[in-house]
Amino acid sequence: MFGKSPKPIQPDIEPIVPDVSVTPEPQPVYETTQPESTFMNDSNLEKSELVNKAETINAVISPYFLVIVGLLLYDKNFFLGLGLLIIGLLSLFRITFQDILALFENIKKFF
């Protein structure tokens, strides 16, 4: 109504696509020796220890971070701050979704 009228579609033009068949090339097989695999196992052990330390630090710090950010955002954005605050408190007290569902089931059984 207020815009340009659409251009007519030209069905006469057909793209020319050549028929090409592709054959897969064989993949080279790499052989590993025993000393390299033991070296990789040692580095994997070091990485797993580092990962375990990082996970424990993250598990301790992240709930507090969520609660602090939730308290800071509570004044400016009520719902976002409240959501972060609730998630932080639940993770701080190690309350899982299954615990919440079990609580609701117990309440339903009470009534």
PyMOL commands that set and color helices and strands:
alter all, ss='L'
color gray80, all
select helices_A, chain A and resi 34-73+78-92+97-110
alter helices_A, ss='H'
color red, helices_A
deselect
rebuild
show_as cartoon
